[in-house]
Amino acid sequence: MIKTKQTKKDFSSIYVPVLGGLLLLAVFFIGRLTSQMEAMKKGVGGGVVVGQQEAAGAVNIGPVGLKEMASDLGLNKNKFESCLDEGKFEQRVKDDLAYGGEVGVSGTPTFFINKVMVVGSQPQSIFEAVIDYELAGGNWDSPTETVASLVDGDPQNGEVTIVPGEIKKGVGSIRGSDGASVKIVEFSDFECPFCKRTIPTIEALFEKYGDKISLEYRHFPLAIHASAQKAAEASECAGEQGKFWEMHDMIFGVQG
């Protein structure tokens, strides 16, 4: 009996403090997790919730944020908010999405440089090689050395695809000259980080080629991006008041 009591005493002296320490540790981590979740909800640290994602310095493209942008652009408040709330351009955005799927778009950004499809945020050199070849009247059925690597079946070279038919144009908002020799159609998503990453490349192309190129923006809001559809509609609502590209830049967080 004496031995049994001693064993119980030893057990208590060893395990009770250990269990107590584990309990305190659990309380600490639960408290820390709760604090982090609260910080995410409030956007602590300069981040703003975009859809369901937290990104440092991101732009709020929820309905409230879009209306604030419209106000900053000096748009007619009532007209813009009515357009956005009533979904005036919802179907137009969905039509772009459907057409994009028909012509082979599966992700963003996707560009059609005349009949050449360039997928993703490719290096500027890829765009320039295609544009230069198009301006020179090159034949993609028998490509020269300058572009042969782009159609050799090796994706390591920055592969492009030659589409069989003409891409429908004159539907979206267009930047550049109507008489441009090379017409670029972009399918994009306002919540896509790769689309934003391509903007400096497009700016550089306009700087280099000027009126020789034009850019037409078409919508392709991905299902995984909760705010992309409404952001696309907002850009069209702004376009109705003559400020599509200004809203485009503001949604993407591009400094003017």
C-alpha angles and dihedrals in degrees: 000000000000089000092051093052090050091051092052090049091051090049092052094046092053107034104034093063090045093052090046091053092049090050091052091048091052091050089050094053094044089052092048093049091049091052092051092050091050090050091053092051092051096043094240116184098037095296125128124202109252111191101312096330133094116218129171110246092000122155119248105240096172117117093272093050092047091053091050089053091052089053091049089052091053095243121161100273099209094044094048096045092046090050092049098041094047093047093236093168099032093108094046090056091047090049090055090050092050093047092048089056090050093056095046106270111148103155143015139301101025121166131195110202097193097303098341117101116211114187125204136356095319125179116274089246091066092055092046093050091053095044093048091050092048092048089051091052093244122184112234091196088069104021122194124234092269092069104014092101090059093063102034096102095251110121090198087075096059097264122217130194128226108219118216099228141035118279113236110253138187094051103100134045112293130211120194137024122338087219095054114143092214116048116194121199115195125198107201147165122219091217095050114108092201090056090055090047090059095055095086088051091054090048090052091050092054089048090054103037103027114178092003090082137042132190127217117193119217127179126246106164109187118227091233091063109078096193100039098090095051092043089054090051090049091055089054091048088054090046088057085065094044099261107099096129093045089054090043091058094043094051091049089048093242114160114232 
